[in-house]
Amino acid sequence: MIHSMTAFARRTLQNEHGLMTLELKSVNHRYSEISLRLPEDLRGIDSKIREIIGKTVKRGKIDCTFRYRAPEMVETNIELDQMLIEKLLDTSKVLADKLPASAPINVLDLMRWPGVLRPPELDSETLGKQAMAMLEEGLKELEETRAREGVQIKKLITDRCTEMRAHVKLVTDRLPEVIENMRSRLREKLEEYKIELDEARLEQEMIYLIHKSDVAEELDRLLTHITEVERVLEKGGPVGRRMDFLMQELNREANTLGSKSVDTDTTKSAVELKVLIEQIREQVQNLQ
């Protein structure tokens, strides 16, 4: 199976530990590149996340973003810093003795003081395990999407390979007719200019022209490369670089076919082949 490099996945988890969100986005890239955005609470598992993504995604640029929001204090048990409260009260009494006209400290004043109300300490290990579990699920969804798109790309490429085979066959079937047309045109030119050549010399000229415009090797190589494209698609796996190389080879042969062409229909087929190859190349850019 082949995989596209373009996909998106999202996972959300909300429980007593807070709200955690994961977003995975992959786009095409020549190599493998991983970009991470992590909250401070997950910095400790940066290397583990990269390792797992690297094992799953072999090629492409991956953006992995974790967002975390701690639970609201109203939804959790509120802890008080008893030592801090005692210090604040003692200090308040000292100040009240020196400033008897000042307003007394109240409960709300104490609660607003930084550090008096403390949320429960975060369990970093638990958060890390939750993040890794979400990553596994997210990568599974990402790969399923990439696989589905890979199936579509495979069909598009296979259909165009079928069209290319048809053009190669068309040119191959016309070769005898093209040679006969060349022979006829040569005779017409000789008669037009009143040049007389014996049959032996005429055959020599024909052999030269045929050799100069011979496209049999190009047609054979085109078929060979098309067959290899189909084989690579069936084999599956990371095929992007291999397919990119094959597109270069196909384009080279199509260019040579067009430059050697002495026939209008052959030239048209060469142009159509280049169009189909370019269409495949655009799809290949998205393959892992």
C-alpha positions in Angstrom: 0.0 0.0 0.0 1.2 3.5 -0.8 0.6 6.5 1.4 0.0 10.2 0.7 2.0 12.7 2.7 -1.0 15.0 3.2 -3.4 14.4 6.2 -4.8 15.8 9.4 -5.8 14.3 12.7 -7.2 15.7 16.0 -7.7 14.3 19.4 -9.2 15.8 22.6 -9.2 14.4 26.1 -10.9 16.1 29.1 -10.9 14.6 32.6 -10.0 15.4 36.2 -6.5 16.3 35.0 -7.6 19.0 32.7 -8.2 19.5 28.9 -5.6 18.2 26.5 -5.8 18.6 22.7 -3.6 17.1 20.0 -3.4 18.2 16.4 -1.3 16.4 13.7 -0.8 17.8 10.3 1.4 16.3 7.6 2.3 17.9 4.2 4.6 16.8 1.4 8.3 17.3 1.9 11.4 16.0 0.3 12.7 14.5 3.5 11.3 13.7 7.0 10.8 16.7 9.2 9.1 16.9 12.6 7.9 20.1 14.2 6.7 20.0 17.8 4.8 22.5 19.9 4.4 21.3 23.5 3.3 23.0 26.7 5.8 23.2 29.5 4.2 20.2 31.3 5.1 17.9 28.4 8.6 19.1 27.6 10.0 16.0 29.2 8.6 13.6 26.6 9.8 15.6 23.6 12.3 12.9 22.4 9.8 10.1 22.9 7.2 11.9 20.8 9.7 12.4 18.0 10.8 8.8 18.2 7.2 7.5 17.8 6.4 9.9 15.0 9.6 9.0 13.2 8.8 5.2 13.3 5.3 5.8 11.9 5.9 8.5 9.3 8.8 7.9 7.0 8.6 11.0 4.8 6.9 14.3 4.9 6.7 17.4 7.2 4.8 16.7 10.4 3.4 19.4 12.6 2.5 18.0 16.0 0.8 20.4 18.5 -0.2 19.6 22.0 -2.3 22.1 24.0 -3.0 21.6 27.7 -5.2 23.5 30.1 -5.2 22.7 33.8 -8.6 22.1 35.5 -10.4 25.1 36.9 -10.0 25.4 40.7 -13.8 25.4 41.1 -13.8 21.9 39.6 -11.1 20.6 41.9 -10.3 20.5 45.6 -8.9 23.8 46.7 -5.7 23.5 48.9 -4.7 26.3 51.3 -1.1 27.2 52.1 -1.5 27.2 55.9 2.0 28.4 56.6 1.5 31.4 54.3 -1.8 32.3 55.8 -0.3 32.3 59.4 2.5 34.6 58.2 0.0 36.9 56.6 -2.1 37.1 59.7 0.9 37.7 62.0 2.1 40.5 59.7 -1.4 41.9 59.6 -1.5 42.1 63.4 1.8 43.9 63.5 0.6 46.5 61.0 -2.7 46.9 62.7 -0.9 47.8 66.0 1.1 50.5 64.2 -1.9 51.7 62.1 -4.9 51.4 64.4 -7.1 53.4 62.1 -6.6 51.0 59.1 -9.3 48.6 58.0 -8.9 45.0 59.3 -7.9 42.3 56.8 -10.7 40.1 55.7 -11.1 36.6 54.2 -11.4 37.7 50.6 -8.1 39.7 51.0 -6.4 36.6 52.1 -7.8 34.5 49.3 -6.6 37.0 46.7 -3.0 36.8 48.0 -0.8 35.0 45.5 -0.1 31.4 46.7 -2.8 31.2 49.3 -5.1 29.1 47.1 -3.1 26.3 45.4 -4.4 24.0 42.7 -3.5 20.3 43.2 0.0 19.5 42.0 0.1 18.2 38.4 1.0 14.5 38.0 3.6 14.9 35.2 3.9 11.2 34.7 0.1 10.7 34.2 0.0 13.7 31.8 2.8 12.2 29.8 1.1 8.8 29.6 -2.1 10.4 28.4 -0.3 12.4 25.8 1.5 9.3 24.5 -1.8 7.4 24.3 -3.4 10.3 22.4 -0.4 10.4 20.1 -0.8 6.8 19.2 -4.5 7.3 18.4 -3.7 10.4 16.4 -1.0 8.8 14.4 -3.3 5.9 13.6 -6.0 8.3 12.3 -3.3 10.2 10.4 -2.0 7.0 8.7 -5.5 5.8 7.8 -6.1 9.2 6.1 -2.8 9.0 4.3 -3.6 5.4 3.2 -7.0 6.4 1.8 -5.5 9.3 -0.1 -2.8 6.9 -1.3 -5.4 4.6 -2.8 -6.9 7.5 -4.7 -3.4 8.6 -6.0 -2.6 5.1 -7.0 -5.8 4.9 -9.1 -5.0 8.3 -10.8 -1.5 7.2 -11.7 -2.6 3.7 -12.9 -5.2 5.3 -15.1 -2.6 7.6 -16.7 -0.2 4.7 -17.2 -3.0 2.9 -19.1 -3.4 6.0 -21.3 0.4 6.2 -21.9 0.4 2.6 -23.0 -2.3 3.4 -25.5 -0.2 6.2 -27.0 2.9 4.0 -27.1 0.9 1.3 -28.9 -0.5 3.9 -31.3 2.9 5.1 -32.3 4.3 1.6 -32.5 1.5 0.4 -34.8 2.0 3.4 -37.1 5.8 2.8 -37.6 5.4 0.8 -40.8 3.0 3.4 -42.2 5.4 6.2 -41.2 8.3 4.5 -43.0 6.3 4.0 -46.1 5.2 7.7 -46.0 8.8 8.7 -45.8 9.7 6.6 -48.8 6.8 8.1 -50.8 7.8 11.6 -49.9 11.4 11.0 -50.8 10.3 9.6 -54.3 8.1 12.7 -54.8 10.9 15.1 -54.0 13.3 13.3 -56.4 10.7 13.4 -59.1 9.9 17.1 -58.4 13.6 18.0 -58.7 14.1 15.6 -61.6 16.8 13.7 -59.7 17.4 10.1 -60.8 18.7 7.6 -58.2 19.1 3.9 -58.7 17.3 1.6 -56.2 20.4 0.8 -54.3 21.2 4.5 -53.6 17.5 5.1 -52.8 17.6 2.4 -50.2 20.7 3.8 -48.7 19.0 7.2 -48.3 16.0 5.5 -46.8 18.1 3.6 -44.3 19.7 6.9 -43.3 16.4 8.6 -42.8 14.9 5.7 -40.9 17.9 5.5 -38.6 17.7 9.2 -38.0 14.1 9.1 -37.1 14.0 5.7 -35.5 12.0 5.8 -32.2 11.7 2.1 -31.5 14.2 2.3 -28.6 12.4 5.2 -27.1 9.1 3.3 -27.3 10.6 0.2 -25.7 12.1 2.3 -22.8 8.8 4.1 -22.3 7.0 0.7 -21.9 9.8 -0.5 -19.6 9.4 2.6 -17.3 5.6 2.4 -17.4 5.8 -1.2 -16.3 8.2 -0.3 -13.5 5.8 2.5 -12.3 3.0 -0.1 -12.1 5.3 -2.6 -10.3 6.3 0.0 -7.7 2.7 1.0 -7.1 1.8 -2.6 -6.5 4.7 -3.2 -4.2 3.8 -0.2 -2.0 5.7 1.2 0.9 7.7 4.5 0.7 7.8 4.9 -3.1 8.0 8.7 -3.5 11.7 9.0 -4.4 11.6 6.0 -6.7 8.6 7.4 -8.5 10.1 10.8 -8.9 13.1 9.3 -10.6 10.9 7.3 -13.0 9.0 10.4 -13.9 12.3 12.0 -15.0 13.2 9.0 -17.1 9.7 8.9 -18.7 9.9 12.6 -19.5 13.3 12.2 -21.1 12.1 9.5 -23.4 8.9 11.4 -24.3 11.1 14.5 -25.2 13.3 12.3 -27.4 10.3 10.8 -29.1 8.9 14.2 -29.9 12.3 15.5 -31.2 12.7 12.5 -33.5 9.2 12.5 -34.8 8.6 13.0 -38.6 4.9 12.3 -38.3 2.1 14.5 -37.0 0.3 11.8 -35.1 3.5 10.7 -33.4 4.2 14.3 -32.4 0.7 14.6 -30.9 1.2 11.3 -28.9 4.6 12.6 -27.7 2.8 15.8 -26.4 0.1 13.8 -24.8 2.7 11.6 -23.1 4.4 14.6 -21.6 1.0 15.9 -20.3 0.2 12.6 -18.7 3.7 12.3 -17.2 3.4 15.8 -15.7 0.0 14.9 -14.2 1.6 11.8 -12.6 4.6 13.9 -11.4 2.2 16.3 -9.6 0.6 13.3 -7.8 4.0 11.7 -7.0 5.0 14.9 -5.1 2.4 13.8 -2.5 3.6 10.3 -2.1 5.5 9.1 0.9 
